[in-house]
């Protein structure tokens, strides 16, 4: 029996959607911990046959979204994927608002400075500036980090209602990255109450041994947590009486970014003749 055009079109659309979903899954398989992957690894991770993975990876490489090492034949994220991802930071206004502030933290205060956002169950680091001092704590832009163990992640979580935090963290136990990492979602939520009260989050060797990190939320014009600013420095070089001054520095930096975003929105509204008061 001959299929009608509508049935054929529906089947074609379904196949195209499946192909697109699989291509996206391949791109998402790459991470800070797995920067390069072979077809066999991708096949195992995604539970797809190798011929399908090979075909999609070749197509992604042809369009510049992946690059293939000619020696190992393994793939890594390509330049086009990086460029498109970088446009998000620019288009959102976050880069323009945050970069001068992060540069001051990095250059004048010799701190490792970061800007990140909450996506799904991770903190995505959009901007990462290393300290101009002798000790660098490296995090690559675009990398995913845990929410429950990083100061930046906890600052992002604190801006969410508890019911959503419970959904994001799940039932637990949470990954134990260091002896100081909290494994219980209930303990994390309890800690977030303190983060809300004081306006900043601290991670004292919870994500990496020997690293102290402090994060504070960046708000949009409505007061909703849009992103977070974070800094990191060696814990063994940071006495307890230095933590509060650093926290104030981070909160001030986050406030500056929030105000810059609000000012940008006011200017944008003015250019269209719809000026609105900021709350």
C-alpha positions, 0 to 999 in steps of 0.5 A: 500500500502506497503511503500518503504524502502526509505520512511520508512527510511526518516520517521524514520529520521524525527522522530529522528530529532524531538525527538532530537530537543525536547530533546534539547529544554527541556535542554534549558528551564532551566535557572538561573531564572528557575533552576528546572522545573516539567513536567507540567511546561516544557509541558507548556513552550515547548507546548508539551504534558506531556507524551512526556515531561515525556518520554524525561525527563526520558531519559535525566535523565537516561543519566545524562543530567538531575537530578530529585529530589526524593521529588519534582519530579522536574528536574534540569540540570545534571552533564553530561550536565555540563561536556560537556558544561565545555569542550567548555571553555577548548577546545576553549583555553579561560579558559587557557588564561583567568583564571590567569587574572580573578584570579588576578582581583578577588584575588588581586583587590577583584573584581567579575570577569567574562568571557563571549561570545555572543550567539544568543541574550544573553551573556553567562557567561563561567567563574565567579569568586567571589571577595575575598573581603566581597561583592560578586556579584554572577553570575553562570557559564553558565547563560544567561544575557542581552546584553543591560544592562550588561557591558560585554554584551555591550562589546560583542555587540560593536564588531558587525556591527550595522546591526547585533546589530539591528537584535539581539536587535530587535525593542524594547522596551528592558527589563527594569531591573532598572530605569537606563536601556536603553529600546531603541535599538537606544539608545543602539547603540548610546552608543556602539559608545562610547564603541568602541571609549574608548575600554570599556563599563560601566553599572552603575546600568543598570542591577542590582541596586547598582552594577557597572560593566565594560567590555572590549572585548577579540579579537582573532588573527584576531582582531574579538571580541571573548569574553569579560572580565567583573568586577562588584563591589558595586556602592555605594563603587565606587566613580566616580574617581575610574571608569577610573582606574578600566576601565583601569584594565579591558582593560589591562586584556582583552588585556592580554587574547587576547595576550595569545590566539594569542600566543597559536595560534602561538605555535599551528601553529609552531607545525604543521610547518605552522607558521603565523605572527599575525596581 
